[in-house]
Amino acid sequence: MRPSPSIVPADRLDRDIYLVLEDFGARVGCAWRETDEAYTDLETILQDIISGQYAYPLRIVCFNPVEGWSRDATAEVADALADRAANTDGEITPALQDFINANATRRFDLQLALPLRLGR
C-alpha cells in the first residue's frame, strides 16, 4: 500500500519560523505570542518589535520543521535591532533598549548628533 501524500504543502514549513516569548507582567506572566503564520519571518518580527507590537520581548526562538532544528535566536534579533536603532531616527523605547542591552552580542551605543559651532 502506497502512503498518501501530505496535505500540508512542504514549502509552507520549509523556512525559518520565529516566535516571541513576551513578558506581560507579574499578574499575567509570560507567554508565546499567538502569531499568524504569514508574520513569523525575521523581517516581520524585527519590524513588529521596533514598532512596539511586542512591549517586553524576553526570548525569540527560531525553528525549521522540515529540517528538524530549533535554536535560540534572541542574540541574533537583538543585534539586528541594535543595528536598526543606530541607523534610524525612530524612538527606541526603554524596554527595547533594555532587551538589546541584555541580549546583544556587541555593545549598543547610540551616537547623538551634536550641533557644531562654527566661529565664536
Residue frames as a rotation matrix with the C-alpha (Angstrom) as fourth column:
MET 1
0.581 0.814 0.000 0.00
0.814 -0.581 0.000 0.00
0.000 0.000 -1.000 0.00
ARG 2
-0.312 -0.687 0.656 1.40
0.662 -0.653 -0.368 3.39
0.681 0.319 0.659 -1.00
PRO 3
-0.444 0.142 -0.885 1.47
0.753 -0.476 -0.455 6.17
-0.485 -0.868 0.105 1.59
SER 4
0.552 0.692 0.465 -0.86
0.827 -0.526 -0.200 9.03
0.106 0.495 -0.863 0.84
PRO 5
-0.326 -0.709 0.626 0.73
0.589 -0.670 -0.453 12.41
0.740 0.221 0.636 0.13
SER 6
-0.629 0.013 -0.777 0.81
0.701 -0.422 -0.575 15.04
-0.336 -0.906 0.256 2.83
ILE 7
0.385 0.831 0.402 -2.00
0.902 -0.430 0.026 17.59
0.194 0.353 -0.915 2.79
VAL 8
0.720 -0.242 -0.650 0.41
0.154 -0.858 0.490 20.28
-0.676 -0.453 -0.581 4.10
PRO 9
0.883 -0.435 0.178 2.46
0.122 -0.154 -0.980 21.87
0.454 0.887 -0.083 1.33
ALA 10
0.381 -0.818 -0.431 6.16
0.925 0.333 0.184 21.44
-0.007 -0.469 0.883 2.17
ASP 11
-0.299 -0.565 0.769 7.04
0.595 -0.740 -0.313 24.98
0.747 0.363 0.557 1.06
ARG 12
0.539 0.556 0.633 4.97
-0.166 -0.667 0.727 26.47
0.826 -0.497 -0.267 3.93
LEU 13
0.992 -0.124 0.019 7.07
0.015 0.266 0.964 24.67
-0.125 -0.956 0.266 6.53
ASP 14
0.367 -0.914 0.176 10.47
0.930 0.363 -0.052 24.66
-0.017 0.182 0.983 4.86
ARG 15
0.177 -0.327 0.928 11.54
0.144 -0.925 -0.353 28.05
0.974 0.196 -0.117 6.16
ASP 16
-0.795 -0.462 -0.392 12.81
0.480 -0.087 -0.873 29.66
0.370 -0.882 0.291 9.34
ILE 17
0.300 0.935 0.189 9.95
0.367 -0.296 0.882 30.49
0.881 -0.196 -0.432 11.69
TYR 18
-0.803 -0.576 0.154 10.43
0.145 -0.439 -0.886 32.98
0.578 -0.689 0.437 14.56
LEU 19
0.379 0.897 -0.229 8.29
0.514 0.002 0.858 33.12
0.769 -0.443 -0.460 17.70
VAL 20
-0.434 -0.485 0.759 8.48
-0.244 -0.748 -0.617 35.65
0.867 -0.453 0.207 20.54
LEU 21
-0.028 0.341 -0.940 8.15
0.918 0.381 0.111 34.98
0.395 -0.859 -0.324 24.27
GLU 22
-0.272 0.012 0.962 6.78
-0.021 -1.000 0.006 38.13
0.962 -0.019 0.272 25.87
ASP 23
-0.771 0.000 -0.636 6.51
0.633 0.099 -0.768 39.23
0.063 -0.995 -0.076 29.50
PHE 24
-0.113 0.841 0.529 3.03
0.360 -0.462 0.811 40.52
0.926 0.282 -0.251 30.24
GLY 25
-0.183 -0.036 0.982 3.81
-0.699 -0.698 -0.156 41.48
0.691 -0.716 0.103 33.84
ALA 26
-0.892 -0.296 0.341 3.50
-0.448 0.497 -0.743 39.91
0.051 -0.816 -0.576 37.28
ARG 27
-0.199 0.908 0.369 -0.24
-0.675 0.146 -0.723 39.33
-0.710 -0.393 0.584 37.12
VAL 28
0.750 0.510 -0.421 -0.33
-0.642 0.404 -0.652 37.61
-0.162 0.759 0.631 33.73
GLY 29
0.323 -0.722 0.611 3.20
0.041 0.656 0.754 36.24
-0.945 -0.219 0.242 33.34
CYS 30
-0.514 -0.621 -0.592 5.00
-0.636 -0.186 0.749 35.21
-0.575 0.761 -0.299 30.17
ALA 31
0.406 0.645 0.647 3.52
0.104 0.671 -0.734 33.66
-0.908 0.365 0.205 27.05
TRP 32
-0.747 -0.502 0.437 4.46
0.457 0.090 0.885 32.80
-0.484 0.860 0.162 23.50
ARG 33
-0.401 0.600 -0.693 2.63
-0.518 -0.772 -0.368 35.32
-0.756 0.211 0.620 21.35
GLU 34
0.165 0.562 0.811 -0.01
0.574 0.613 -0.542 33.95
-0.802 0.555 -0.221 19.03
THR 35
-0.340 -0.412 -0.845 1.03
-0.466 -0.707 0.532 34.95
-0.817 0.575 0.048 15.51
ASP 36
0.803 0.570 -0.172 -0.40
-0.385 0.277 -0.880 34.45
-0.455 0.773 0.442 12.07
GLU 37
0.505 -0.601 0.620 1.73
0.597 0.761 0.252 32.06
-0.623 0.243 0.743 10.04
ALA 38
0.617 -0.207 0.759 2.45
0.670 -0.366 -0.645 34.76
0.412 0.907 -0.087 7.45
TYR 39
0.691 -0.290 0.662 4.10
-0.369 -0.929 -0.021 37.01
0.621 -0.230 -0.749 10.07
THR 40
0.923 -0.344 0.175 6.70
0.006 0.466 0.885 34.69
-0.386 -0.816 0.432 11.53
ASP 41
0.519 -0.791 0.323 9.68
0.683 0.157 -0.714 35.62
0.514 0.591 0.622 9.36
LEU 42
-0.202 -0.728 -0.656 12.65
0.966 -0.257 -0.013 37.53
-0.159 -0.636 0.755 10.76
GLU 43
-0.828 -0.149 0.540 11.94
0.339 -0.901 0.271 40.81
0.446 0.407 0.797 8.96
THR 44
0.098 0.954 0.282 8.37
0.057 -0.289 0.956 40.98
0.994 -0.078 -0.083 10.25
ILE 45
0.515 0.029 -0.856 9.43
0.818 0.280 0.502 40.13
0.255 -0.959 0.120 13.80
LEU 46
-0.572 -0.790 -0.219 12.05
0.818 -0.568 -0.088 42.92
-0.055 -0.229 0.972 13.71
GLN 47
-0.678 0.374 0.632 9.52
0.051 -0.835 0.549 45.44
0.733 0.405 0.547 12.40
ASP 48
0.384 0.900 -0.205 6.92
0.257 0.109 0.960 44.38
0.887 -0.422 -0.189 14.97
ILE 49
0.206 -0.387 -0.899 9.35
0.979 0.086 0.187 44.71
0.005 -0.918 0.397 17.87
ILE 50
-0.820 -0.564 0.096 10.57
0.569 -0.822 0.032 48.13
0.061 0.081 0.995 16.72
SER 51
-0.506 0.691 0.516 7.00
-0.053 -0.622 0.781 49.37
0.861 0.368 0.351 16.18
GLY 52
-0.721 0.151 0.676 6.03
-0.689 -0.265 -0.675 48.36
0.078 -0.952 0.295 19.72
GLN 53
0.238 0.847 -0.475 3.76
-0.687 0.492 0.534 45.42
0.686 0.200 0.700 18.94
TYR 54
0.396 -0.217 -0.892 5.87
0.636 0.766 0.096 43.45
0.662 -0.606 0.441 21.42
ALA 55
0.799 -0.012 0.601 6.26
-0.314 -0.861 0.401 45.60
0.512 -0.509 -0.692 24.51
TYR 56
0.278 -0.694 0.665 8.55
-0.909 0.034 0.415 43.34
-0.310 -0.720 -0.621 26.58
PRO 57
0.724 -0.065 -0.687 10.09
-0.344 0.829 -0.441 40.56
0.598 0.555 0.578 24.48
LEU 58
0.601 -0.505 0.620 12.16
-0.610 0.211 0.764 38.13
-0.516 -0.837 -0.181 26.53
ARG 59
-0.408 -0.685 0.604 13.23
-0.124 0.697 0.706 35.41
-0.905 0.213 -0.369 24.16
ILE 60
0.395 0.459 -0.796 12.98
-0.881 -0.056 -0.470 34.66
-0.260 0.887 0.382 20.44
VAL 61
-0.158 -0.406 0.900 13.22
-0.048 0.914 0.404 31.13
-0.986 0.021 -0.164 19.09
CYS 62
0.008 0.082 -0.997 13.73
-0.989 -0.144 -0.020 30.11
-0.145 0.986 0.080 15.50
PHE 63
-0.254 -0.092 0.963 12.90
-0.140 0.988 0.058 26.72
-0.957 -0.120 -0.264 14.05
ASN 64
-0.335 0.158 -0.929 12.52
-0.940 0.012 0.341 24.93
0.065 0.987 0.144 10.75
PRO 65
0.302 0.569 0.765 10.12
-0.681 0.690 -0.244 21.98
-0.667 -0.447 0.596 10.93
VAL 66
0.939 0.054 -0.339 11.20
-0.305 0.586 -0.751 20.38
0.158 0.808 0.567 7.64
GLU 67
0.118 -0.979 -0.163 14.91
-0.406 0.102 -0.908 20.49
0.906 0.174 -0.385 8.50
GLY 68
0.623 0.277 -0.732 14.14
0.410 0.681 0.607 19.43
0.667 -0.678 0.310 12.08
TRP 69
-0.471 -0.809 -0.352 16.05
0.775 -0.188 -0.603 22.02
0.422 -0.557 0.715 14.07
SER 70
0.781 0.577 0.239 15.39
0.392 -0.751 0.532 24.84
0.486 -0.321 -0.812 16.53
ARG 71
-0.337 -0.914 -0.225 17.62
0.840 -0.184 -0.511 27.41
0.426 -0.361 0.830 18.21
ASP 72
0.360 0.319 -0.877 17.58
0.720 -0.693 0.043 30.42
-0.593 -0.647 -0.479 20.46
ALA 73
-0.018 -0.309 0.951 17.68
0.894 -0.431 -0.123 33.47
0.447 0.848 0.284 18.16
THR 74
0.760 0.398 -0.514 17.47
0.622 -0.678 0.393 36.12
-0.192 -0.618 -0.762 20.90
ALA 75
0.021 -0.843 -0.537 21.02
0.331 -0.501 0.800 37.44
-0.944 -0.194 0.268 20.43
GLU 76
-0.657 -0.213 0.723 20.69
0.741 -0.008 0.671 37.47
-0.137 0.977 0.163 16.63
VAL 77
0.284 0.856 0.431 17.47
0.838 -0.441 0.323 39.50
0.467 0.270 -0.842 16.88
ALA 78
0.702 -0.070 -0.709 18.95
0.488 -0.677 0.550 41.85
-0.519 -0.732 -0.441 19.50
ASP 79
-0.412 -0.907 -0.082 21.97
0.471 -0.290 0.833 42.52
-0.780 0.304 0.547 17.24
ALA 80
-0.514 0.295 0.806 19.70
0.809 -0.146 0.569 43.23
0.285 0.944 -0.163 14.26
LEU 81
0.630 0.772 -0.086 17.55
0.742 -0.566 0.358 45.57
0.228 -0.289 -0.930 16.37
ALA 82
0.326 -0.607 -0.725 20.67
0.460 -0.569 0.682 47.39
-0.826 -0.555 0.094 17.62
ASP 83
-0.693 -0.581 0.426 21.83
0.626 -0.192 0.756 47.91
-0.357 0.791 0.497 14.03
ARG 84
-0.120 0.743 0.658 18.45
0.815 -0.305 0.492 49.30
0.567 0.596 -0.569 13.02
ALA 85
0.718 0.404 -0.567 18.19
0.681 -0.574 0.453 51.52
-0.143 -0.712 -0.687 16.07
ALA 86
-0.059 -0.851 -0.522 21.61
0.468 -0.485 0.738 53.00
-0.882 -0.201 0.427 15.38
ASN 87
-0.865 -0.341 0.369 20.74
0.453 -0.212 0.866 53.68
-0.217 0.916 0.338 11.72
THR 88
-0.121 0.887 0.447 17.28
0.746 -0.215 0.630 55.21
0.655 0.409 -0.636 12.14
ASP 89
-0.775 -0.085 0.626 15.86
-0.204 -0.904 -0.375 58.33
0.598 -0.419 0.683 13.69
GLY 90
0.209 0.945 -0.252 12.99
-0.033 0.264 0.964 56.43
0.977 -0.193 0.087 15.32
GLU 91
0.089 -0.084 0.992 12.44
-0.946 -0.319 0.057 56.47
0.312 -0.944 -0.108 19.05
ILE 92
-0.374 -0.269 -0.887 13.73
0.025 0.954 -0.300 53.48
0.927 -0.135 -0.350 20.98
THR 93
0.662 0.681 0.312 11.59
-0.338 -0.101 0.936 52.62
0.669 -0.725 0.163 23.99
PRO 94
-0.019 -0.668 0.744 13.32
-0.999 -0.018 -0.042 51.93
0.042 -0.744 -0.667 27.30
ALA 95
0.523 0.271 0.808 12.02
-0.407 0.912 -0.042 48.32
-0.749 -0.307 0.587 27.19
LEU 96
0.981 -0.190 0.032 13.52
0.109 0.411 -0.905 47.80
0.159 0.892 0.424 23.73
GLN 97
0.316 -0.916 0.248 16.82
-0.655 -0.400 -0.642 49.31
0.687 0.040 -0.726 24.80
ASP 98
0.110 -0.216 0.970 16.83
-0.900 0.393 0.190 47.00
-0.422 -0.894 -0.151 27.85
PHE 99
0.856 0.253 0.451 16.18
-0.059 0.914 -0.401 43.99
-0.514 0.317 0.797 25.60
ILE 100
0.802 -0.597 -0.028 19.04
-0.055 -0.028 -0.998 44.98
0.595 0.802 -0.055 23.30
ASN 101
0.129 -0.790 0.599 21.44
-0.891 -0.358 -0.280 45.70
0.436 -0.498 -0.750 26.18
ALA 102
0.256 0.049 0.965 20.62
-0.752 0.637 0.167 42.37
-0.607 -0.769 0.200 27.85
ASN 103
0.624 0.198 0.756 20.90
0.110 0.936 -0.336 40.20
-0.774 0.292 0.562 24.72
ALA 104
0.915 -0.297 -0.273 23.09
-0.358 -0.283 -0.890 41.79
0.187 0.912 -0.365 22.04
THR 105
0.709 -0.703 -0.064 26.48
0.703 0.697 0.141 40.22
-0.055 -0.145 0.988 21.46
ARG 106
-0.411 -0.830 0.378 28.14
0.795 -0.529 -0.297 43.58
0.446 0.179 0.877 20.92
ARG 107
-0.603 0.101 -0.792 27.89
0.566 -0.646 -0.513 46.88
-0.563 -0.757 0.332 22.72
PHE 108
0.051 0.730 0.681 24.94
0.927 -0.288 0.239 49.08
0.371 0.619 -0.692 21.79
ASP 109
-0.392 -0.168 -0.904 25.51
0.548 -0.832 -0.083 52.82
-0.739 -0.528 0.418 21.92
LEU 110
0.570 0.568 0.594 23.52
0.822 -0.403 -0.403 55.48
0.010 0.718 -0.696 20.17
GLN 111
-0.632 -0.769 -0.099 25.57
0.753 -0.639 0.158 58.37
-0.185 0.025 0.982 18.91
LEU 112
0.456 0.815 -0.357 23.63
0.706 -0.575 -0.413 61.59
-0.542 -0.063 -0.838 19.36
ALA 113
0.074 -0.372 0.925 24.13
0.833 -0.488 -0.263 64.34
0.549 0.790 0.273 16.83
LEU 114
0.136 -0.113 -0.984 25.63
0.742 -0.647 0.177 67.42
-0.656 -0.754 -0.005 18.42
PRO 115
0.941 0.223 0.254 25.41
0.337 -0.686 -0.645 70.82
0.030 0.692 -0.721 16.76
LEU 116
-0.058 -0.996 0.073 28.71
0.998 -0.060 -0.022 72.24
0.026 0.071 0.997 15.56
ARG 117
0.780 0.223 -0.584 29.52
0.305 -0.951 0.044 75.83
-0.546 -0.212 -0.810 16.42
LEU 118
0.191 -0.700 0.688 31.44
0.952 -0.040 -0.305 77.47
0.241 0.713 0.658 13.65
GLY 119
-0.402 -0.459 0.792 33.39
0.277 -0.886 -0.373 80.55
0.873 0.069 0.483 14.69
ARG 120
-0.134 0.332 -0.934 32.92
0.991 0.043 -0.127 82.19
-0.002 -0.942 -0.334 18.03
